[in-house]
């Protein structure tokens, strides 16, 4: 087993952190939407959402470093989220985009209640805070879920000689072999079929 899969032994614990991150995302989104409507449903407990971010982000950082170890810096997020389904990636990207809009909205002073009046400071702060922490919960949920899926069957791309390559690579940096878009994705713990290199060599020899 490769070193970048040390979390394989911690999969049950990762499930716990994924649940915490998903719950934090849903609760933060709910508090945020209610805050936009002028209601504070946090009852003075909104600071707990910050504690939740710190709880899930330490394992997220550790897992991120391990999953991206064999990839280039520019492919960091492609590598980290390679085990996520598309819908989960859309949630992550959407939360990041909304956080930027949320920051711009409050920076420009456009936070108003439905009746056009300025909302109370506490509600305004809670709404701003929950909008900012959405991407942190989302990336924690996606990264940790991706780690769980990678530990089961790593969809890491490899060249025909079995070398790991970055998600966007067309040729292997180690041997120069072409990376076919339709090339089967082998588990990082299993070698590629022995005939894979042979077929590639025959095509090059007779071409």
N, C-alpha and C positions, 0 to 999 in steps of 0.2 A: 504494500500500500504506500502511496506517495505521501510526503510530508504535508502536502497541501490539503489532505483529507483527514486531518487529525480530529475534526469535529464528528467524524463518523461514529465515534464512541459516545458522543454527547447528543445524539439525535433526539432522545426523549426530552432532554433539557431544552433543546432548540425549539421543540414544539411548544413548550411553555412560554418561551419568549415571543414566538410568533403569535400566540393567542393574546399575550399582553399587548403587543404592538398593534394587532388588529383591533382589540378592544379600545386602546387609546386613540386610534384613528377614528373609530366610529363615534366615541364619546366626544372627542375634540370637534369633529364635524358637526355633531348635534348641538353642542354648546355654541359653536360659532354661528350656525344658522339662526338659532334662537336669539343670539346677541344682535345679529343683523336686524331682527324683527323688534328689538328693544326689550327683550326679556333675558333676565339672568337666571338660568336654571342650575347654575353651579353651586348656589347657596354658600358662597364664600370658600369653596373647596377647589377652585380652579388651579391652585398651586400644585395640587397632586398630579395634575397632568404633566407638569414639568418633571416631577420625580419619576414618572413613568418613562419619560424620554431618556433620562439618565440610566434607568434600569435596563433598557433594551439596547442602548447605543454602545455600551462597552463590548458586549458579545458581537454586535454588528461590526465594529471596527476590527476586532480580532479575526472574525470570519472573512471580512473583506480582504485583509492582508493575505490570508492563506489562499483564497480563491483566485486572486489576481497575480499570484507570484510568478506564473509562467507566461504572463501576457504583458504586452507593451502598455505604457502609461495611457496612451490615447485610447486604448481598448478596455480601460478599467471597468467601466460600467457594463459594457457588453459581456465581459468575463464574469463579473459578479452576479449579474442577473440572468445568466445563461440557463438557469434552471426554472425561471419564472414563466408562467403562461402569459400570452400576449395581454390579456385583460388586466393582469396585475401590473405589468409594465405601464399600461395606459394610466392606471390609477396613480402610479408614482410620478410619471411625467406631468399628469394633470395637477397633482398637488404642488409640485414645484412651480408650475406656471401660475397657479392661483396664488401661491405665497408671494410671488413677485407683484401680482396685481393688488393683493391685499396690502402689501407694503406701500405701493404707490398711492393707493386709495387713502390710506390714513396719513401718509406724508403730505398729501395735497389738501388734507382737511375736509374730505368729502364724506366723512362719517356722519350720517344724519338718521334720525329715527323716521318711521313711516309717516308721522304727521308733519315732518319738515323741521322739527325742533332738534337742537343738539342733544344727544343722549347723555345720560349721566356718565361721569368720568369712569366709574367702575365698570360699567357695561362696555364702554368704548375700549378700555384697556383689555378686558377679557376677550372681546371680539378680535382685537388685533393680535393678542397672544395666541389664541387658538388657531387663527389663520396661519400664523408663522410656524407652529409646531406640526402642522399637518404633514409636510414633506418628510420630517424626521421620523415620524411614526411609519409613514408609507415606505421609506427606504429601508427601515429596520425590518418591517414585515416582509418586504420583497427579498432582501438579502438573506435573511435567516431561512425563509422558505426555500429559496434557491439552493442554499447549502444543504438542506435536507434532501432535495431531489438529486443534487450532484452526488451526495454520499451513496445514493442508491444506484444510480447509473449515470455517470458523468457524460453529458452531451458535449464534451469538449471536442473541437474539431482537430483532426489530425491529417497529416499528409499520407500519401500511399505507403511511406516507409515507417509510419507509426509515430512520427515526431509531433508533439503538440504545437499547434499554430494559433495565432490570434483569430478572433471571430471574423475579421475582415480580410484576412490574408488570402492571396491567390496562389502564392508560392511559399514553400517552406524556407525559413531563414537558415536552417541547419544543413539541408541537403539540396535545396533548390527544386525539389519535386513539386509538381503542380498539385494544387488542392482543388479537387473537383467539387462543384457546388452540390452534386448529388452523392458525394462520397459518404458512405455509412459512417456514423459517429460511434466510435468504439469506446468502451469504458476505459477510464484512465488506469485501471488496475489490470486490464487485459491487453495482451498484444494483438495487433491486427492479424487477420488471416494470413498464413504464410504465402498464399498465392497472390496476394495483393501486389507485392513488389515485383513478382515474376511477370504478371500481366503487363505492368507498366513498362518493365524492361523490354519485353517482347515488342510492344508497340513502338518504342523508341528505336529498337534495333532494326526492325523491318520498315520503318517509315523513311 
